[in-house]
């Protein structure tokens, strides 16, 4: 999936949800996974339907156009739908 987030940040499959400035004027960019493939278990490949929980990660902050930017990536942790799959749950990795 190529979208404006991919073009700006070079992070394919992510969508910008919100941008705000922190108290120091640094942009804080909230992103989420926009790729449906991220719902598929990396172990067995089955598409998940139930969310286990949400996790927020903070990838390394890199400058964009010479300006500091902080990223917050809100990810879903999914239950694997395959009873025999040893993975049980997984987090969207892209």
Secondary structure, 3 states (H helix, E strand, C coil): CCCHHHHHHCCCCEEEEEEEECCCCCEEEEEEECCHHHHECCCCCCECCCEEEEEEECCCCCCECCECEEEEEEEEEEECCCCCCCCCEEECCC
